[in-house]
Amino acid sequence: MFNHFSQRLKLALLSLIGVVIFSSLGFSWSLYFSSQSLTALRDRNLLKSAISAQRALPVVTVATRLTMGLQPDLVVWHDSLSLLAQSTTYINQLREVLEIAPDEVSPAQVKDFTSLAFEALDNINRQLPKTWLLQHFVSQERLTQLQEVVSLGKIVQQEVLTGPQTWVVLFQNPQELRPTGGFMGSLAFVTLDNGSITKIEIQDIYQPAGQLTTYLEPPAGVKEYLSGGKGWQLPDANWSPDFPVSAQTILKMLAESGYQNLNGVVAVNLDVAKSLMRVTGPISLPDYEIQVTPENVAQVLRTNRGDFFPGSVSKQHLLSSYFTQLKQQLLELEPAQQAQLWPLLLGEVTRKNVQFYALSPELETLFINSRAASLLSFPQDLNTFYLTLSEANVGINKANQNISRTVTLKIQPTTTQATITFSNQNQLSDRPNLSPETAGARHLHYINYQRLYVLPTTQLISLTYRDRKIENWQETLIWTAAGQELKEISFLLTVLESQTSRLELEMTHLPLAAKTQVVLQKQSGITHIPYQLVWQGQTHFLNLDQDLLFTLP
């Protein structure tokens, strides 16, 4: 009997050792492929990440079931692997349908896919605070980012993936600079149903503009240089650099032109098309015998106002053909190329080449928090110096595409001297300017309606351009979309062809000290501006390619 018990004990011990070895090998296997999946995800190779997750998942699934889901670390591990493993299946299904028959993609498919993804992320987010192991490996920054993604998912599900919506997409050309990025040559009305795009209607900007019969009093700058005595028109509605303010004006004009029940506005600069084509390659338009490249896209797609006549659809057809071909080439990209798109688009949002405005307060708050709303704002702190420069090309030409700028700010405790240098690389031309308001200038002189935005407590003392005093600048107190008050200072400048011109100004402000926050906001449509900040004998070199907050030492 003792021998029988001993034999059973040996078998139990061997079984236990086997289970331990199997478990160790299994967990080692899962840890290895989980690590591979994470590395591939960091390298933006979603397909490789998903394959590794699929290999790691079985052992973790068994362990999660054996512990009845009571171990948060295992639950998070399992759900994370499941999300990655399933992502390729869903994406490949959607991609296959899009490639074969785009019209067969139902709103329910899109909603189901996104709902499953956000549900998994939400579960992971709820489990993470309960874990011990992951809290030692996942930084607080990453946890915060996950919480933000989950919050975003809930808002997207409530505000975008529910019911029909129509958004207006504005196509802006920065070669003719305007406050929100560029002249709005065209627009598109994009209809969504539960998050799925069901209709895209592209129009020339003058099509809805021609239906506006109400006279709207134009603001300063538009009235003198762009309105032609006809009031404020839709092509010039993006006059405020505070994008939500311009977006509201655009929606109001569209509503009065018969385009109502719109949910929001997206502004897209021509630079986005250039960036996408650096990934897709040139876009061929067989019907027009044109190959569109990043170098010629502006010339091919821009509006020729002199050729426009009411009812013309040639521009609409050209744009529709271009976007159809672009979409097709995006779908045909290799996985490595597709991985480039998300960071590319995020960069375009950061540089304000893509800007969003939503009528929904919840969605607009999301845009603001993600820095996609492009609004004028500053920290509510007495120890702050604020400056935003805004230009508008009112010469009705493309002169500003060859303008470079540099800014020097000599900041002192109660005064600041600013020097803005404009360099016009356009060659001399004898062609007449198309704008009657600025007929004295040659065609490629840059006629710039310049505005400065500063804190209300900042006082402009002197303004000099090309060594001559400017006495007739205008000052106005405005309220931003963020509910903050700013002072707007505006005047007209002409930067001659093949010449460099300097604008010098002196301002007084509330006393500043060490740790002063210098807030500089970038204008959409200008790639970057080199800044020199001089403070207490030290020069700090900054490149303003996005909104910047710099703390003086």
C-alpha positions as CSV (number, residue, x, y, z in Angstrom):
1,M,0.0,0.0,0.0
2,F,2.9,2.3,0.9
3,N,4.4,1.5,-2.5
4,H,1.1,2.3,-4.2
5,F,0.9,5.7,-2.4
6,S,4.5,6.4,-3.2
7,Q,3.9,5.7,-6.9
8,R,0.9,8.0,-6.9
9,L,2.9,10.7,-5.1
10,K,5.6,10.4,-7.7
11,L,3.1,10.7,-10.5
12,A,1.5,13.8,-8.9
13,L,4.9,15.4,-8.4
14,L,5.9,14.6,-12.0
15,S,2.6,16.0,-13.2
16,L,3.1,19.1,-11.1
17,I,6.6,19.5,-12.5
18,G,5.3,19.0,-16.0
19,V,2.6,21.6,-15.4
20,V,5.2,24.0,-14.1
21,I,7.5,23.3,-17.0
22,F,4.6,23.6,-19.5
23,S,3.4,26.8,-17.8
24,S,6.9,28.2,-17.8
25,L,7.5,27.4,-21.4
26,G,4.0,28.6,-22.3
27,F,4.4,31.9,-20.5
28,S,7.9,32.3,-22.0
29,W,6.4,31.7,-25.4
30,S,3.7,34.3,-24.7
31,L,6.1,36.9,-23.3
32,Y,8.4,36.5,-26.3
33,F,5.7,37.0,-28.9
34,S,4.0,39.7,-26.8
35,S,7.3,41.6,-26.8
36,Q,7.6,41.0,-30.6
37,S,4.1,42.4,-31.0
38,L,4.8,45.5,-29.0
39,T,8.1,46.1,-30.9
40,A,6.2,45.8,-34.2
41,L,3.5,48.1,-33.0
42,R,6.1,50.7,-32.0
43,D,7.6,50.3,-35.5
44,R,4.0,51.0,-36.9
45,N,3.9,47.5,-38.5
46,L,0.4,46.5,-37.5
47,L,0.3,43.3,-39.6
48,K,3.5,41.9,-37.9
49,S,2.2,43.1,-34.5
50,A,-1.1,41.3,-35.0
51,I,0.5,38.0,-36.1
52,S,2.8,38.0,-33.0
53,A,-0.3,38.7,-30.8
54,Q,-2.1,35.8,-32.4
55,R,0.8,33.5,-31.4
56,A,1.0,34.8,-27.9
57,L,-2.8,34.7,-27.2
58,P,-3.7,31.0,-26.6
59,V,-1.6,30.5,-23.4
60,V,-2.7,33.8,-22.0
61,T,-6.4,32.9,-22.8
62,V,-6.1,29.6,-20.9
63,A,-4.4,31.3,-17.9
64,T,-7.1,34.0,-17.8
65,R,-9.9,31.4,-17.8
66,L,-8.2,29.3,-15.1
67,T,-8.0,32.3,-12.9
68,M,-11.6,33.2,-13.8
69,G,-10.6,36.7,-14.8
70,L,-9.7,37.7,-11.2
71,Q,-6.1,38.6,-12.1
72,P,-6.2,42.1,-13.6
73,D,-2.7,41.8,-15.1
74,L,-3.8,38.7,-17.0
75,V,-7.0,40.3,-18.1
76,V,-5.2,43.4,-19.5
77,W,-2.6,41.2,-21.2
78,H,-5.3,39.0,-22.7
79,D,-7.5,41.9,-23.9
80,S,-4.5,43.8,-25.3
81,L,-3.4,40.8,-27.3
82,S,-7.0,40.1,-28.5
83,L,-7.4,43.7,-29.7
84,L,-4.1,43.5,-31.7
85,A,-4.9,40.0,-33.0
86,Q,-8.3,41.0,-34.2
87,S,-7.3,44.4,-35.7
88,T,-5.8,42.8,-38.8
89,T,-8.9,40.7,-39.4
90,Y,-11.3,43.7,-39.2
91,I,-9.0,46.0,-41.2
92,N,-8.4,43.3,-43.9
93,Q,-12.1,42.7,-44.2
94,L,-12.9,46.4,-44.6
95,R,-10.0,46.9,-47.0
96,E,-11.1,43.9,-49.1
97,V,-14.6,45.3,-49.4
98,L,-13.3,48.8,-50.1
99,E,-11.0,47.5,-52.9
100,I,-13.7,45.4,-54.5
101,A,-16.9,47.4,-54.0
102,P,-16.7,50.5,-51.8
103,D,-20.4,51.1,-52.0
104,E,-21.0,47.8,-50.2
105,V,-19.4,49.0,-46.9
106,S,-22.3,49.5,-44.6
107,P,-22.4,52.0,-41.8
108,A,-23.1,49.0,-39.5
109,Q,-19.7,47.5,-40.4
110,V,-17.8,50.7,-39.6
111,K,-19.7,51.1,-36.4
112,D,-19.2,47.5,-35.3
113,F,-15.5,47.7,-36.0
114,T,-14.9,50.9,-34.1
115,S,-17.3,49.9,-31.2
116,L,-15.4,46.6,-30.7
117,A,-12.1,48.4,-30.6
118,F,-13.2,51.1,-28.2
119,E,-14.9,48.5,-26.0
120,A,-11.7,46.6,-25.7
121,L,-9.7,49.8,-24.9
122,D,-12.3,50.8,-22.3
123,N,-12.0,47.4,-20.6
124,I,-8.2,47.7,-20.6
125,N,-8.4,51.2,-19.2
126,R,-10.7,50.0,-16.3
127,Q,-8.4,47.1,-15.4
128,L,-5.1,49.0,-15.5
129,P,-5.6,50.8,-12.1
130,K,-6.1,47.3,-10.5
131,T,-2.9,45.9,-11.7
132,W,0.4,45.7,-9.8
133,L,2.8,44.5,-12.5
134,L,1.8,46.8,-15.3
135,Q,1.9,49.9,-13.1
136,H,5.7,49.2,-12.8
137,F,6.2,48.9,-16.5
138,V,3.7,51.4,-18.0
139,S,4.5,55.1,-17.5
140,Q,1.9,57.5,-16.1
141,E,2.2,59.4,-19.4
142,R,1.1,56.2,-21.3
143,L,-1.7,55.6,-18.9
144,T,-2.9,59.1,-19.4
145,Q,-2.7,58.7,-23.2
146,L,-4.8,55.6,-22.9
147,Q,-7.4,57.4,-20.8
148,E,-7.5,60.1,-23.4
149,V,-8.0,57.6,-26.2
150,V,-10.9,55.9,-24.3
151,S,-12.5,59.3,-23.7
152,L,-12.1,60.1,-27.4
153,G,-13.7,56.8,-28.3
154,K,-16.7,57.5,-26.2
155,I,-17.2,61.0,-27.8
156,V,-16.6,59.6,-31.3
157,Q,-19.2,56.9,-30.7
158,Q,-21.8,59.4,-29.3
159,E,-21.1,62.3,-31.7
160,V,-19.8,60.7,-35.0
161,L,-21.0,57.1,-35.1
162,T,-24.6,57.8,-34.4
163,G,-27.0,58.8,-37.2
164,P,-26.4,60.9,-40.3
165,Q,-24.2,64.0,-40.4
166,T,-22.9,66.4,-43.0
167,W,-19.6,68.2,-42.7
168,V,-18.1,70.9,-45.0
169,V,-14.5,70.4,-45.9
170,L,-12.6,73.5,-47.1
171,F,-9.7,73.2,-49.5
172,Q,-7.3,76.1,-48.8
173,N,-4.4,77.2,-51.0
174,P,-1.6,78.8,-48.9
175,Q,0.0,80.2,-52.0
176,E,-2.6,82.9,-51.6
177,L,-2.3,83.3,-47.9
178,R,-5.4,84.0,-45.7
179,P,-5.8,84.1,-41.9
180,T,-6.8,80.4,-41.6
181,G,-4.3,79.1,-44.1
182,G,-5.2,80.1,-47.7
183,F,-7.7,81.1,-50.2
184,M,-10.7,78.8,-50.2
185,G,-10.9,77.7,-53.8
186,S,-13.2,74.7,-53.4
187,L,-15.2,72.8,-50.8
188,A,-16.8,69.5,-50.3
189,F,-20.0,68.4,-48.5
190,V,-19.2,65.0,-46.8
191,T,-22.2,63.0,-45.6
192,L,-21.7,60.4,-42.9
193,D,-24.1,57.7,-41.7
194,N,-22.9,56.1,-38.4
195,G,-19.4,57.1,-39.2
196,S,-19.4,55.7,-42.8
197,I,-19.0,58.1,-45.7
198,T,-22.0,57.8,-47.9
199,K,-21.6,60.8,-50.1
200,I,-19.0,63.4,-51.1
201,E,-20.1,66.4,-53.2
202,I,-17.3,68.7,-54.3
203,Q,-18.0,72.2,-55.5
204,D,-16.2,75.3,-56.6
205,I,-16.4,77.9,-53.8
206,Y,-18.3,80.3,-56.1
207,Q,-21.1,77.9,-56.5
208,P,-22.6,78.3,-53.0
209,A,-21.2,81.9,-52.9
210,G,-23.3,82.8,-55.9
211,Q,-26.5,81.8,-53.9
212,L,-25.9,84.2,-51.1
213,T,-28.2,87.2,-51.6
214,T,-28.0,88.8,-48.2
215,Y,-25.6,91.8,-47.8
216,L,-23.1,91.2,-45.0
217,E,-21.1,94.1,-43.7
218,P,-17.4,93.2,-44.3
219,P,-14.8,93.5,-41.5
220,A,-11.8,95.9,-41.7
221,G,-9.4,94.6,-44.4
222,V,-12.0,92.8,-46.4
223,K,-14.0,96.0,-46.8
224,E,-11.1,98.0,-48.2
225,Y,-9.2,95.4,-50.2
226,L,-11.4,92.4,-51.1
227,S,-15.1,93.2,-51.1
228,G,-15.3,95.4,-54.2
229,G,-18.3,97.1,-52.5
230,K,-20.4,93.9,-52.7
231,G,-20.2,93.1,-49.0
232,W,-18.6,90.1,-47.3
233,Q,-18.6,87.0,-49.5
234,L,-18.0,83.3,-48.8
235,P,-14.5,83.1,-50.5
236,D,-13.2,85.7,-47.9
237,A,-15.1,84.3,-44.9
238,N,-12.0,82.8,-43.3
239,W,-10.9,86.2,-42.1
240,S,-10.2,85.5,-38.5
241,P,-7.1,83.5,-37.6
242,D,-9.2,82.1,-34.7
243,F,-10.4,79.1,-36.6
244,P,-13.7,78.5,-34.7
245,V,-14.7,82.1,-35.3
246,S,-14.1,81.8,-39.1
247,A,-15.8,78.4,-39.1
248,Q,-18.9,79.9,-37.5
249,T,-18.9,82.7,-40.1
250,I,-18.6,80.1,-42.9
251,L,-21.5,78.0,-41.6
252,K,-23.6,81.1,-41.3
253,M,-23.0,82.1,-44.9
254,L,-23.6,78.6,-46.1
255,A,-26.9,78.4,-44.2
256,E,-28.0,81.7,-45.8
257,S,-27.1,80.2,-49.2
258,G,-29.3,77.2,-48.6
259,Y,-26.8,74.7,-47.2
260,Q,-28.2,74.1,-43.7
261,N,-28.0,71.4,-41.0
262,L,-24.2,71.1,-41.3
263,N,-22.4,69.6,-38.3
264,G,-19.0,71.1,-38.6
265,V,-16.1,72.4,-40.7
266,V,-12.7,70.9,-41.6
267,A,-10.1,73.0,-43.3
268,V,-7.4,71.2,-45.3
269,N,-4.4,73.0,-46.8
270,L,-2.9,72.1,-50.1
271,D,0.2,70.9,-48.2
272,V,-1.7,67.8,-47.0
273,A,-2.1,66.7,-50.7
274,K,1.6,67.3,-51.2
275,S,2.5,65.2,-48.2
276,L,0.1,62.3,-49.2
277,M,1.5,62.2,-52.7
278,R,5.1,61.8,-51.3
279,V,3.8,58.5,-50.0
280,T,1.4,57.4,-52.9
281,G,3.5,58.8,-55.7
282,P,2.1,60.9,-58.6
283,I,-1.6,60.8,-59.3
284,S,-2.6,60.2,-63.0
285,L,-5.7,61.9,-64.4
286,P,-6.2,60.1,-67.8
287,D,-9.3,62.2,-68.7
288,Y,-7.2,65.3,-68.5
289,E,-3.9,63.8,-69.7
290,I,-2.2,65.2,-66.5
291,Q,0.0,63.6,-63.9
292,V,-0.3,65.5,-60.6
293,T,2.8,65.7,-58.4
294,P,3.6,67.6,-55.2
295,E,5.3,70.2,-57.4
296,N,2.4,71.0,-59.7
297,V,-0.6,70.1,-57.6
298,A,-1.3,73.8,-56.8
299,Q,-1.3,74.8,-60.4
300,V,-3.5,71.9,-61.4
301,L,-6.1,72.2,-58.7
302,R,-6.3,75.9,-57.9
303,T,-9.2,78.1,-59.0
304,N,-8.6,80.4,-61.9
305,R,-11.0,83.2,-61.0
306,G,-10.9,84.8,-64.3
307,D,-12.1,81.7,-66.0
308,F,-15.0,81.1,-63.6
309,F,-18.6,81.5,-64.7
310,P,-21.8,80.5,-62.9
311,G,-22.8,76.9,-63.6
312,S,-19.3,75.8,-64.6
313,V,-18.6,72.2,-63.5
314,S,-15.1,71.7,-65.0
315,K,-13.3,72.5,-61.6
316,Q,-15.7,70.1,-59.8
317,H,-15.0,67.3,-62.3
318,L,-11.2,67.8,-62.0
319,L,-11.3,67.7,-58.2
320,S,-13.5,64.7,-58.1
321,S,-11.2,62.8,-60.5
322,Y,-8.2,63.7,-58.4
323,F,-9.7,62.7,-55.1
324,T,-11.0,59.4,-56.6
325,Q,-7.5,58.5,-57.9
326,L,-5.9,59.6,-54.6
327,K,-8.2,57.4,-52.6
328,Q,-7.5,54.4,-54.8
329,Q,-3.8,54.8,-54.5
330,L,-4.1,55.1,-50.7
331,L,-6.0,51.8,-50.6
332,E,-3.3,50.1,-52.7
333,L,-0.4,51.1,-50.4
334,E,1.8,48.5,-48.9
335,P,1.5,48.0,-45.1
336,A,4.8,49.8,-44.5
337,Q,3.5,52.8,-46.5
338,Q,0.2,52.7,-44.8
339,A,2.0,52.9,-41.5
340,Q,3.4,56.3,-42.5
341,L,-0.1,57.8,-42.9
342,W,-1.1,58.2,-39.3
343,P,2.0,60.0,-38.1
344,L,1.9,62.1,-41.3
345,L,-1.7,63.2,-40.6
346,L,-1.0,63.9,-37.0
347,G,1.9,66.1,-38.0
348,E,-0.3,68.0,-40.5
349,V,-2.8,68.7,-37.6
350,T,0.1,69.9,-35.4
351,R,1.3,72.3,-38.1
352,K,-2.3,73.5,-38.6
353,N,-2.6,72.2,-42.2
354,V,-5.8,70.4,-41.0
355,Q,-8.2,72.3,-38.6
356,F,-11.5,71.2,-37.1
357,Y,-14.6,72.8,-35.8
358,A,-17.7,71.1,-34.5
359,L,-21.1,72.5,-33.5
360,S,-21.3,69.7,-30.9
361,P,-19.8,71.2,-27.7
362,E,-18.4,67.8,-26.7
363,L,-16.7,67.2,-30.0
364,E,-15.4,70.8,-30.1
365,T,-13.9,70.3,-26.7
366,L,-12.2,67.2,-28.0
367,F,-10.7,69.1,-30.9
368,I,-9.5,71.9,-28.5
369,N,-7.9,69.5,-26.1
370,S,-6.2,67.6,-28.9
371,R,-4.9,70.9,-30.4
372,A,-6.8,70.4,-33.6
373,A,-9.2,73.4,-33.3
374,S,-6.5,76.0,-34.1
375,L,-7.9,78.7,-31.8
376,L,-6.3,81.8,-30.3
377,S,-5.6,81.2,-26.6
378,F,-3.1,81.8,-23.9
379,P,-2.6,80.7,-20.3
380,Q,-4.5,82.8,-17.7
381,D,-1.3,84.0,-16.0
382,L,-0.1,87.5,-15.3
383,N,3.4,86.5,-16.1
384,T,2.7,85.9,-19.8
385,F,3.9,87.6,-23.0
386,Y,1.6,86.8,-25.9
387,L,2.1,87.4,-29.7
388,T,0.4,86.1,-32.8
389,L,1.2,87.4,-36.2
390,S,-1.5,87.0,-38.9
391,E,-1.1,87.8,-42.6
392,A,-3.6,88.1,-45.4
393,N,-2.6,88.4,-49.1
394,V,-5.0,91.0,-50.4
395,G,-3.2,91.5,-53.7
396,I,-5.2,88.7,-55.3
397,N,-2.0,86.9,-56.5
398,K,0.3,84.2,-55.4
399,A,3.2,86.5,-54.3
400,N,3.4,85.2,-50.8
401,Q,4.6,81.7,-51.8
402,N,8.1,83.3,-52.3
403,I,8.1,85.3,-49.1
404,S,10.4,84.4,-46.2
405,R,10.2,85.9,-42.7
406,T,12.4,86.2,-39.6
407,V,11.4,87.7,-36.3
408,T,13.5,89.1,-33.5
409,L,12.0,89.9,-30.1
410,K,14.1,91.8,-27.6
411,I,12.0,91.3,-24.4
412,Q,12.7,93.6,-21.5
413,P,10.8,93.8,-18.1
414,T,8.3,96.4,-19.3
415,T,9.0,96.9,-23.0
416,T,9.6,94.7,-26.1
417,Q,11.1,95.6,-29.4
418,A,10.1,93.4,-32.3
419,T,11.7,93.3,-35.8
420,I,9.9,91.4,-38.5
421,T,11.9,91.0,-41.8
422,F,10.1,90.1,-45.0
423,S,12.1,89.0,-48.0
424,N,10.3,88.8,-51.4
425,Q,12.1,86.4,-53.7
426,N,9.7,87.0,-56.6
427,Q,11.4,88.3,-59.7
428,L,10.6,91.8,-61.1
429,S,7.5,91.7,-63.3
430,D,5.8,94.4,-65.4
431,R,2.5,92.5,-65.4
432,P,-0.4,94.5,-63.9
433,N,-1.9,93.6,-60.5
434,L,-5.4,92.1,-60.9
435,S,-6.7,93.9,-57.8
436,P,-8.1,97.5,-58.5
437,E,-7.6,98.3,-54.8
438,T,-3.9,97.8,-55.1
439,A,-3.4,98.7,-58.7
440,G,-0.3,100.7,-58.0
441,A,1.7,97.6,-57.2
442,R,3.2,95.3,-59.7
443,H,1.8,91.8,-60.0
444,L,4.2,90.0,-57.6
445,H,4.5,92.6,-55.0
446,Y,3.2,91.1,-51.7
447,I,0.2,93.2,-50.5
448,N,-0.1,92.0,-46.9
449,Y,-2.9,93.0,-44.5
450,Q,-0.8,92.5,-41.4
451,R,-2.4,91.9,-38.0
452,L,-0.8,91.5,-34.5
453,Y,-2.6,89.9,-31.6
454,V,-1.4,90.8,-28.1
455,L,-2.7,91.0,-24.6
456,P,-5.1,93.9,-23.9
457,T,-2.5,95.3,-21.5
458,T,0.1,95.6,-24.2
459,Q,0.4,99.0,-25.8
460,L,1.9,99.7,-29.2
461,I,4.1,102.8,-29.0
462,S,5.7,103.0,-32.4
463,L,5.5,101.3,-35.8
464,T,8.1,101.7,-38.5
465,Y,8.2,100.1,-41.9
466,R,11.1,100.5,-44.3
467,D,12.4,103.3,-42.1
468,R,9.1,105.2,-42.3
469,K,6.7,105.8,-39.4
470,I,3.2,104.2,-39.7
471,E,0.7,106.4,-37.9
472,N,-2.6,105.0,-39.1
473,W,-2.7,101.5,-37.6
474,Q,-6.1,100.3,-36.2
475,E,-6.6,98.8,-32.8
476,T,-9.6,96.7,-31.8
477,L,-10.4,94.6,-28.7
478,I,-11.8,91.2,-29.7
479,W,-13.1,88.1,-27.9
480,T,-11.7,84.8,-29.0
481,A,-13.6,81.5,-29.3
482,A,-11.9,80.5,-26.0
483,G,-13.6,83.4,-24.3
484,Q,-10.4,85.4,-23.8
485,E,-9.9,89.1,-24.7
486,L,-7.1,90.1,-27.1
487,K,-6.0,93.3,-28.8
488,E,-5.9,93.2,-32.6
489,I,-3.6,95.7,-34.3
490,S,-3.9,95.9,-38.1
491,F,-2.2,97.8,-41.0
492,L,-1.3,97.3,-44.7
493,L,2.3,96.5,-45.9
494,T,3.7,96.2,-49.4
495,V,6.8,94.0,-49.8
496,L,8.3,94.9,-53.2
497,E,9.5,92.2,-55.7
498,S,13.2,91.1,-55.1
499,Q,13.5,93.3,-52.0
500,T,13.8,92.8,-48.2
501,S,11.7,95.0,-46.0
502,R,11.8,95.5,-42.2
503,L,8.9,96.1,-39.8
504,E,9.9,97.5,-36.4
505,L,7.7,98.0,-33.5
506,E,7.9,98.9,-29.8
507,M,5.5,97.8,-27.2
508,T,5.0,98.3,-23.5
509,H,3.4,95.7,-21.2
510,L,3.0,94.6,-17.6
511,P,6.3,93.9,-15.8
512,L,7.8,90.6,-16.8
513,A,10.3,88.5,-14.8
514,A,12.1,85.2,-14.9
515,K,9.9,82.3,-15.7
516,T,7.8,84.4,-18.0
517,Q,5.7,82.3,-20.4
518,V,6.2,83.5,-24.0
519,V,3.3,82.3,-26.1
520,L,3.8,82.4,-29.8
521,Q,1.0,81.0,-32.1
522,K,1.7,79.9,-35.6
523,Q,-0.4,80.9,-38.5
524,S,-1.8,78.2,-40.7
525,G,-0.4,78.3,-44.2
526,I,3.0,79.5,-43.2
527,T,5.4,76.6,-42.9
528,H,7.7,78.1,-40.3
529,I,9.2,81.3,-39.0
530,P,12.7,81.5,-37.4
531,Y,12.5,83.5,-34.1
532,Q,15.3,85.1,-32.0
533,L,14.3,85.8,-28.4
534,V,16.6,88.1,-26.6
535,W,16.2,88.2,-22.8
536,Q,18.7,89.4,-20.2
537,G,21.6,89.3,-22.7
538,Q,20.9,85.8,-23.9
539,T,19.6,84.9,-27.3
540,H,17.3,81.9,-27.8
541,F,16.7,80.5,-31.3
542,L,13.3,79.1,-32.0
543,N,11.7,77.7,-35.1
544,L,7.9,78.4,-35.1
545,D,6.5,75.5,-37.0
546,Q,3.7,74.9,-34.5
547,D,2.2,76.8,-31.5
548,L,5.0,77.4,-28.9
549,L,5.1,78.1,-25.2
550,F,8.7,79.1,-24.1
551,T,9.6,79.9,-20.5
552,L,12.2,82.5,-20.2
553,P,15.1,81.5,-17.8
